[in-house]
Amino acid sequence: MKEKKDKSIYISSAIFIVLMGVISMMSDMTHEGAKSIYGSFLSLAGATPHVISLISGLGEFIGCSLILVTGAIANKTKKYWTMTIIGYMINLLAIPMLAITWKNGWVFACTLILIERIGKAIRKPAKSTLVSFSSKNLGEGKSFAFVEFLDQIGAFVGPLILTLVLSLKNTTDLFNSYRMCFLVLGIPAILTLIILLFAKMKYPNPENLEEENNENENDSKFKISKSFIFYLIAIGLCAAGFIDFPLITYHVGNLNIIKVEYLPILYSIAMLIDAFAALLFGVLFDKFGIKVLILSTLLSFSFPLFIFNYSSKPMIYIGVVMWGCGMGAQESILKAAVAKLVPKETRSLGFALFEGIFGLCWFIGSYVLGWLYEFDLIALIITSMSFAGISIIFYVLSSLCGENNKVNFNH
């Protein structure tokens, strides 16, 4: 009987992971498609390079600061589905509203981009917690990597759809063509919400998929392992040095070596690399743990050198591939590590702490890197690569301290 029950839970967990992956795929088709043209669109709306980089970082900062609150709320109320649905509604529906942006309306556009980030902050800890309930049965690395794989397939398809729209439209009026793109992205946004409601009806209590772990039952003190502290420092440094894609598309667009209507394809390439890198790193994570993050950082840390130091297509493509490798690790195994280190009952708070630190460091890094872009590209490259290089040291320390240590947030 127990074997039959275990098989049933395994199948249910697998189906649930697939549903959450499809939701991620459709939603990323929307907001990552939009992200692929943010830089160029904001420039046409009147924003400066510094403002574009600042808004990217500010969105992450506001969102991830709010995550500390929404994660605590999800942890307290256990209303994971409610917060996921509300967050997705705000996150996705803000994007088609960008279609009403007017000339020189960059403030309005930036406000909607920030609102979209707020929606993501509301749903992110709750959604990650929902995924984690099934990940224990299937393997944390593989589960989060599979969701990330489908997520990035959506991120790959989204920009391609926009490329098709731009090729059919009159690109001499690029601003209005971009506005049409945002309207088209409303279609996958609606489909995401429909699938999300179906998943909730089919699995109203996904926390039942994970068996209780009694090893932390009698341990109610607030404590964080050294391994997790070093891990948080490492991901903070990594976030601070990782250049956001809107600044990359702005830079490449100004070089005039890739036509503006093909800029979304550049992002699609990065997302496709992200998808397959996430799968590879996810499988490796279940075997080798945090040490895999050292490998992923080594593969990606020099991407600024190829993108910002050269003015040729091959070098830019190499840099974008490396950027995609780094992003694949960030969106999959970084979360898998939290699922492994934080117990079930306080996992939403664990994800909130992780996302909050990551977002704060991303904001600070984006501000500094955006400022450096306007004054000294060499300093931008050195700063970005230095942060990534130092993060490797802390990944090593985290691994040496023992990645199997648990973190308990009860107090």
Secondary structure, DSSP 8 states (H G I E B T S, - for coil): -HHHHHHHHHHHHHHHHHHHHHHHHHHHHHHHHHHHHHHHHHHHTT--HHHHHHHHHHHHHHHHHHHHHHHHHHHHH--HHHHHHHHHHHHHHTTGGGGG--TT-HHHHHHHHHHHHHHHHHHHHHHHHHHHHHHHHH-HHHHHHHHHHHHHHHHHHHHHHHHHHHHHS-GGGHHHHHHHHHHHTHHHHHHHHHHHHHHHHH-S-GGGGS---GGGTT--S-B--HHHHHHHHHHHHHHHH---HHHHHHHHHHHTSS-GGGHHHHHHHHHHHHHHHHHHHHHHHHHHTTHHHHHHHHHHTTHHHHHHS--SHHHHHHHHHHHHHHHHHHHTHHHHHHHHHS-GGGHHHHHHHHHHHHHHHHHHHHHHHHHHHHH-HHHHHHHHHHHHHHHHHHHHHHHHH-TT---B---
